[in-house]
Every structure is written in C-alpha cells, then in structure tokens.
Amino acid sequence: MEKEIGKVEDYFSKIGVIAITLSGSLKIGDKIKVKGATTEFEQVVESMQIDRKPVKAARAGDSVGIKVKDLARKTDKIYKIS
C-alpha cells in the first residue's frame, strides 16, 4: 500500500539529496517511492536530516532532507510503502 507523504521541493544533485515537507510520518528503515513524470524508483530511507542534523524519525510538517539513490525532480511525489 502506498500513501503520499510529500513532494520534492528541491533536489541537490551534487549530494543526491531531496528536500521535502512531510504530510505524514517517516523514519529510518521505511520504504519510499519517488514518482514523477519521468522519475520512478523505490528505496529504503537510510539517511534523513532536519536542519543538517541527522534524525531517526520525522512527522507531518517537518522539513527533511533524504539521501536518494537516483535523480529526482521538483514536484515528484514521495510515497511511503507499507
């Protein structure tokens, strides 16, 4: 089952990180899908930061940076897979 938890607000290609504001909870070890017009991949969240500090979990309303394994674009949607 997939639940939308946010969309890519920025993508930092040099470090492979997406910035999103969560509309649901997310923690290290959760599986996510990044999906857009030309983007689609799944991965397990291995690294997440708030204000450049590593965190293990985040909740709705938090702005987080997540290390991703592939290219992402602004407006790509982020889904949590359960």
HUKA-V557729 format. One record per residue. N is the residue number from 1. PHI is phi as a letter, one per 30 degrees, with the letter a starting at -180 (* if undefined). Layout:
n;phi
N;PHI
N;PHI
//
This chain:
n;phi
1;*
2;c
3;b
4;d
5;b
6;l
7;b
8;d
9;c
10;a
11;b
12;c
13;d
14;d
15;c
16;i
17;b
18;c
19;c
20;b
21;c
22;d
23;c
24;a
25;d
26;a
27;b
28;e
29;j
30;d
31;c
32;b
33;b
34;c
35;b
36;a
37;e
38;b
39;c
40;a
41;a
42;c
43;a
44;c
45;d
46;c
47;b
48;b
49;b
50;b
51;h
52;i
53;c
54;d
55;b
56;c
57;a
58;b
59;b
60;e
61;j
62;d
63;c
64;b
65;c
66;b
67;d
68;b
69;d
70;b
71;d
72;b
73;b
74;e
75;i
76;e
77;c
78;c
79;c
80;c
81;c
82;b
//
